Amino acid sequence: MPPFDVPEGDPFGPHNLPYGVFSPAGSTERTVGVRLGDHVLDAGAAARALGSPYASLLARPSLNPLLAAGRTTWSDVRRALTAWVTVPAHQEAVGAFLHPLASVTLHLPFEVADYVDFYASENHARNVGQMFRPDAADSLTPNWKHLPIGYHGRSGTVVVSGTDVVRPSGQRKAPADPAPVFGPSVRLDIEAEVGFVVGVPSERGRPVALGDFREHVFGLCLLNDWSARDIQAWEYVPLGPFLGKSFATSVSAWITPLDALEDARVAPPDRTHPLLPYLDDAQDEPGGYDLRISVAINGSVVSEPPFSTMYWTAAQQLAHMTVNGASLRTGDLYGSGTVSGPEPWQRGSLLELSWNGRDPLELPEGKRTFLQDGDVVTLSAWAPGPGGTRVGLGEVSGRITASAVV
Ligand code: CA
């Protein structure tokens, strides 16, 4: 089948066109690619061949120049790409620059600037609250409905899908232990999340308003916030996550532009508490996204978290992150927080799925509470697209390897 004839119903058809960075077979050179079905278009080479003014943005080893170019250019480039892969007159010239997906090496698609992770799922926050603060009157902390809780993570350990994750070591102390011990984590977990990628920077001292979200954020990807629960539990009071999460964060190789997700926009859940004006989105266009996520361990689906249930939107998170005057940089990445729906089979972490280790999952290869060495975790997702189509998000996968510490 010719590469342009993407089967009908393919979630990576010409209505999607996510961006990545790849090296063709036999080459170490990196360049921007656009996924079409099971092929990758060398976007820079195609732009050059067609005399497109966007060649200088696309024939690059990272998405950062395109990210920095801003919304008007993002839309123009997408329009051009759509024409190249759909208009027969262009297809002949462009066809030479399509590579089979299976033949290329995919790389981290952008230089990650700052990395922030949020905690925006009410179901997740309540589950964690019930497990760790069983005596509290409310499973949510008093601030939870007033601001999107987050922390600054480690951008240097954000890795692309397919990268192995070495089991981290650190201090842990179970409640009954008389003293902390050191060693490989025995409660290694996942967090199924969506990552938002900032393109256009902002000036220090000037907050980004809710309504400016789309001027700054280019697109989204799937994100796995690997978490060592035992290290985290001992270290996190009072300053929050640190070494229990900073060892690795995996992102998909494909960044889906917001422009591909227009049909997936939905209103977030009803607000139960009044919001301060800088977070009040009652009069705004819908800020949620209907993304249907699947979590698989060694190929068995263990959960299907619905992103549409997230209480805080990405626009609110961006507004909150900058309301103190903190500036944005091209390549900033922020995670949504673990996505957990209201049902037990919609929970986005093993902590919740096994209820803190009490209820092991039954997999074909054995029971799981937390991850074992050799386990492969894969997040995938799709969103409603135009005319009943599906927009696929690039999967994010990672395999656990044995600790480097003996
Ligand atoms: Ca997280």
Residues whose N, C-alpha, C, O or C-beta is under 5 A from the ligand:
A	BS01	CA	D117 F118 E191 D225 G337 T338
